[in-house]
Amino acid sequence: MTNTPQASLNAKAAGVALNVYPNPSKGLVVVTLNQKVGPEYKLRLSNVLGREIRSFALRTEASNTGMPLNLSDLPAGMYFYSLVLNDKVVSTKRFVLQN
């Protein structure tokens, strides 16, 4: 039996939802999280090959008003964004960039 960090289990059980909108986007997006953000929460952006492109520490405004990000320097295409909690991926969703 493997040990999973309790925080990761709590995040899955609580139904933590990370969203990026608008989707599709031309590069300026807003990141929202449906619960209070702690220092262990990160957003990982990956390409379709699974390679990490960027990683962002989620700030308090992600759970309050939304955290703005500028991704307009990335090439157009499909990306995946993941909520990472204590170095474990909690959820992953698809995102389309139309630069």
Protein Blocks (a to p, Z undefined) as FASTA:
>chain_A
ZZddfklmmmmmnopacdddddddehiacdddfbdcdfkbccddddfkopafbdcdddfk
lmmnopaddfklpccddddddddeehiafbdcdddddZZ
